Amino acid sequence: MRLQQRAEVAQRFYRVLAFQRRVELETQAVRMFDETARAVEKRRAAGEDTRLDANVALVEAERARNQLATVQEQLIEARSALAVPLQLPPSGLPEVAGALEAARLPYSEGELLDLAQTQPRLRALASRQDSASARLQLERAARYPDVTVGLNVGREGAMDARERLTTLTVSLPLPLFKRNAAGIGVAATEAAQADIERRAAARNVPADIHALWVRLQSMQQRVDRLQLSVMPTLAKNEELSKKSLHAGQIGLMELILTNRQLIDARRDLVEALLDYQTTRLNLEAAAGWTVQP
């Protein structure tokens, strides 16, 4: 439970970190589209662009401002969510600092699977099963003879010669021993339930770890593609488009398309990094990993 709570707080931390990164990104987008709008307005005044081009550039700049406002609202919500487990006052919304980028993992899938077998929860379920089995054996051994003993005192004989008579009776019904069926039934049910829960946990925990591990590797590949292939190409396209626009080789729509692609790719990267960190935290919590990389 403590590991899960720690993972939830860490996820809220990375969410704040991601939205802080998004605010920086959207601020850059506003600046970029404002510069484009001003450049187009100058070209329109010089007769190089039309009023339609200027309007398109203005709309893109306003859309960028709206996106910035939306992300700022999401950042406030994320900071408020992080403040709850930290028990901060409403006026003390936290700002965080850290690395959102994916770091090298200090463990393998096999190490996590081995670690999962030593989880306190699994040990507790195993202990519960042992206790239930021991109780079942005790109930089965708690059989005792169903013997009824009676003592009678009376007098027998003629009126002038009556004698005091004491009789002892022993009743032995069949079957001779009480089976303790009720106690055995309850203990057997508890033992069966404990066995089912232990087997389910022993089966589900490795399956969950494997699924999260595969997802984490997929997230890593997604981040690598964005960082190593997509982002450098789009950055080069941005540089070329600016030069081409000044040289009159491309129009406004080509420049806006290039800028959109660059901003969208940066957004995708932040989202991919947040997904990576969230998956990593879920994986470590599932395996019981306590040392943070």
C-alpha positions, 0 to 999 in steps of 0.5 A, a space after each residue: 500500500 505504501 509503495 502504491 501511494 508513493 507511486 501515485 504521488 510521483 505520478 502527480 509530480 511528473 504530471 506537474 513537470 510535464 504541464 510546466 514543460 507544456 506551458 514553456 512550449 505553448 509560450 514559444 508557440 505564441 511567440 512563433 506565430 506572433 512573429 509570423 503574423 507580424 512578418 505577414 502583415 509587413 509583407 501585406 503592407 508591401 503588397 507581397 501578401 494578401 489580406 487573407 494571408 494576414 488573417 490566417 496568420 492572425 488566427 493561428 496566433 490567437 489559437 496559440 494563445 488559447 492553447 496556452 491558456 488551456 495548458 495553464 489551467 491544466 497546470 493549476 489542476 495538476 499542482 492542486 492534485 499534487 498539493 493534496 498528498 503533500 498537505 499544502 495549503 490552498 495558497 501554496 500550490 507546488 512548483 516542481 523541478 526535475 528531469 522528465 526525460 527517460 533515464 537508463 533503467 537499473 533493472 531487468 524484467 527478470 530482476 523485477 519478476 524475482 523481486 515480486 516473489 518477495 513482496 509483503 503482500 504475497 508473503 502475507 497471502 502465503 502465511 494466510 494460506 498456511 494458517 487456514 490449512 493449519 486450522 483445517 487440520 486442527 478441526 479435522 482432528 477435533 473429533 470426540 466420542 459421542 458418549 452419554 452417561 446417566 446416573 439413576 438412584 432409586 429403591 427396588 424390592 418388596 415394601 418390607 425389604 426395599 433396597 437403595 439402588 444406584 445405576 449408571 448408564 452409558 449410551 454409545 450411539 452410532 457413529 461413535 465419534 462426532 465428526 465436527 462437520 460444521 467446524 471442518 466446513 468453515 475451515 475448509 472454505 477459508 482454506 480454499 479461499 486463501 489458496 485461490 487468492 494466493 494462486 491468483 496473486 502469484 499468477 497475476 503479479 508476474 503477468 502484470 509486470 510483463 505487460 507493463 515491461 512490454 509497454 515501457 519498452 514501447 514507450 522508450 521506442 516512441 520517445 527515441 523516434 521522436 528525439 532522434 528522428 522526428 525532432 531533428 528533421 522538423 527543426 531543420 525544416 523550420 530553419 529552411 522554411 524561414 529562409 525560403 519564405 524570406 527568399 519568396 520560394 514558399 508561401 504563408 501556408 507552407 510556413 504555418 504547416 511547418 510550424 504546426 508540425 514542429 509544435 505538434 511534435 514537441 507536444 507529442 514528445 512531452 506526452 510520450 515522456 509523461 506516459 513513459 514515467 507513468 508506466 515506469 512508476 506503475 511497473 516499479 510499484 507492481 514489482 515492489 521496487 523501492 530504489 528510484 533510478 
